Amino acid sequence: MRASIHVIIGCTTLLAVAACNNAKSPDKVADNVAEASQSASKEVAEAKHDQQKDMSSDAYDVAVARADGDHKVATQKCDALGGHDQKVCKDQADADYEAAKANAKASKVAGSP
């Protein structure tokens, strides 16, 4: 599970770097956003399933999966913008992602005995 999250993060980072701040067509953006949203929902569902299956798991995996999915959707929406606006949007998406991961980690630490 964690390995797949790292692979997804790596791929997303590579795509973000390769994007070169070029605006994409609205149709392409809509398709990418829909695909990212569907993928995010699937990841969250899988994380929830894993959590229910293995009671030793905690909400951390679900929170990280949700953060990954939200980050994917946000970066896809940024592709509708161009130049500086796209970079600012992606920087904000990255900051939100890091904050969500930090919150998940803090919740995990606070919840441990």
Helices and strands as residue ranges (DSSP letters): H 2-18, H 26-53, H 59-78, H 83-111
